[in-house]
Amino acid sequence: MVNQHKRNEFIEVYRQGVANWQLKGNLVRETQSLSSLLMNYLAIAVEKYDDNDGAKAWLITQEALPTLERYIQAMQLLVAKVDSGEVPASTIAGNYPHLVFTLLAWALGEFALGERFSGIASRSDVLELSTPFWQEFSRAVDTLVSGHQYTVGNLAIKGQEEYWRTYLKLIEVATNGQELSTAVAAIDDAFARRNLDKTIKDDAHEIEGSGGHPVHWDFRRDGLLNYIQGKHEDSKKCQRLC
């Protein structure tokens, strides 16, 4: 478990790393440093705050938004290098971090920015490096973004996926025009249980929560709810004006 003093030291190291690798023109290492920098910001936010407003305010003071913007721009340059054959697809990895940053952007109210991350998460070469559960999570997010109806797939749930599956159910009821409160209550229950689960040993970024390292802010829940509400408001506006 990393304490916040050490976490702040990591943040300074990765800030310097971003500048260093950009100066050297090493795009792969620059994106890796940006990703690690953002994960450390998020690790502090989920531990320090218990609601979206508090976490958002703090993340804004840390310049998380311009860092997210810089990261997606660098990632899209890296994707272009993958598409041209200059670097392998493994440099953009599996889709877990891209989905994290999708929901972080949405928690911060940046819906279009989150959609750019979700687009990377759903690339076929990225999905190939992802587990079946996170492949399904990308499918759910893509369906939410496109405005189509989503139904949770027939998944063989393993370990922590028991807790994450509740977010898929939220997307299902939202995209099918159903009432959200039961799905949100299930998410809150799963989040509370997860943070008591001492069998979890692989919360590598310490952003998800466990019995050994509890967190307070559910960025996935709030990111999804922000986006769902935003989509609903856009739909109502279109009905009035379109």
N, C-alpha and C positions, 0 to 999 in steps of 0.2 A: 504494500500500500504506500502510495506517494503522498506525503503531506504537502500542504499548500506552499510552504516555504520552498521546498524542493521543486514543486510544480512551477513556481515563478522563476526559479533558476533555469528550468527547462525552456520556458518561454523566451528568456533572454538568449539562450543558446540558439534556439531555432530562428529567432529574429535575425541574429547575426548570420546564421546559416543561409537564410533566404538572400540576404544582401551579398554574401560571399559567392554563392553559386550563380546568382544572376550576373555578377561582375565577371565571373569566369565563363559565362555562357553555357553552363551545364543545366539544361532545362529539366532533365530527369531529377537531379538532386534538388533543384529549386522547388519543384512540385512536391517532392517528398518532405522538404522542410516546411513548406506552407501547410501541408496536410497535418504534420505533427504539431505545428504551432496552433492550428485551429482546434485540434483534438485536446490540446492542453487548456486552451481557453474554455472549451466546453466542459472539461473535467472539473475545473474550478466552479463554473456556473452551476452545474447540477448538484454540486456538494454545498455550495454557499447559499443558494436561493431555493425557495419552494414554490415559486409561481413565475409565470411567463413575464410579467411586467418587471419584476426585480431583476431577473436574469437578463432580460433584454436591455434594460438600462445599463447594467454593468458591462455587458458585452459591447455595447456601443461605445462606452468610455475606453475600452481596450482596442477600438478600431477594428472590431470583428467584421463589420460590413465591408470596408474597403479591402480587408484581407481576403474575405470570401470572393470578392470581385476579382482581385488579383489572381487568386488561385484558379477560378474558373477560366480566366483568360489564358493562364499558363497551361492548364489542362487541355484546353481546346487547341493550343499550339502543339502540345504533345500528341493529341489525337491525330492531328494532321500528319505528324511524323510517322505515327503508326500506320495510317492509311497509305502513306507513300512508301512504306517498307523500310524507312530509315531506322526505326527501333521496333522491338517486338511488342505485341499487345500486353505482355506481362508488365510493362512499365506503367500501364494504367490500371492494372491489378483487377481483383474481383470487385463486386459492386457494393459491398458493405460500406466503405467510407463515403462513396458517392451518395448513397441513400441517407447516411447520417447528415451530410451537408445539405441535401435536399430539404430535410425536415428542419435543420437548424435555420436555413434561410427562411423557410415558411414561418417558423417560430418568431423570427425577427420581422415578419411582415413583407418579406421580399419574395413574392410569388414567382415572378418571371425568372429570377435568379435561381430559385429552387428547381424550376422546370429545366433549366440548363444542366444542372447536376443530374436530374433524373434521366435526362437524355443520354448522358454518358453511362449511367448505371444500367441502362437497358440495351446497350450495344451487344450484339451477338458475341463478339470476342471477349467482352467483359463478363457476360453471363456464363460463358464457358468456364471461367475461372471462379465461379460463384457456386455456393451450395444450392441444392434444390429449394430450400426454404427461401433464401434471399433471391433466387430467380423468381419465385412466386411473389415475393414482396415487390419486386420491380414490376411484375405484371399488374399487380394491384394498383401501384402508384401511377403507372402509365394509363390504366383505365380511368382512374380518378382525374388525371390531367386531361384526357381526351373527352371526358363527359359521358362515357359509355357505362353500362351496367356491369358490375363486377360480382362474381360469385367465388367464394373461397374454394380453391382447388382441393383435391383429395390428397392431403399431405400426410406423410409419415413423420409425425412430430417427434423430435429428439431434444432432450435436455432443455436448455433455455428457450427453445422455440415455443414451448408451452406458454410462456409469458408473452412473447412477441406475436403469437397468433391472434391475440385480442385486437391488435391494430388492424389486422386484415378484416376482422369482422366489422370494425367501425367503417372501413372503406366500403364493405359490402352494403351495409344498411344505408350509408350516405348516398351511394350511387344508385340505389334502388328506391330512393325517395322515402325511406322509412325513418321513424323517430330514433334519435341518437342516444337517448339517456341510458337505456339498458346496456348498450355497447360501451359507453363511456364508463359506466359503473363497473363493468367487467374489466376494463383497462385499469381503473384505479385499484381494484381488488388485486389484480395480477401484479401491479407495480408494488403494492404494499407487501405482497407475499414474496416477490422477488428479493426485496430488500431485507428479508429475514432469512433467505435461503443461503445457508452456509456451505452447501454442497457446490456452489458456483466458484470455480477457481480460475476461470479464463475470461474475466472481464478486463481484457488487456489494456484498454484505453481508460478504464474506470469512469465510463460515462453512462453505463447501463444500471449499475447498482447491484449489490449482493449483500448477504448477511455479514460478510467480512469487511465490506466497504459500502455502506448504505449511501444513497444519494437522495435528494429531496425533490428535484425538479424533473418531471417527465417531459423532456423536450420532444419526444415522438408524439405524445398525446397532443401537446399544445400546437406543434407544427401542423399536424393533420387537421385539428379543429379550426385553426386559423385559416387554412387553405379551403377547407370545406365551407366555412362561413363566407369566405371571400368569393368562392364560386357561386354560392347561393345569392349573394348580393348582386353579383354581375348578372345572373340570370334574371333577377327581378328588374334590374335596370334595363336590360334588353327588352323585357316584356313591355315596359313602359315606353321605350324609345324606338325599338327596332320596327 
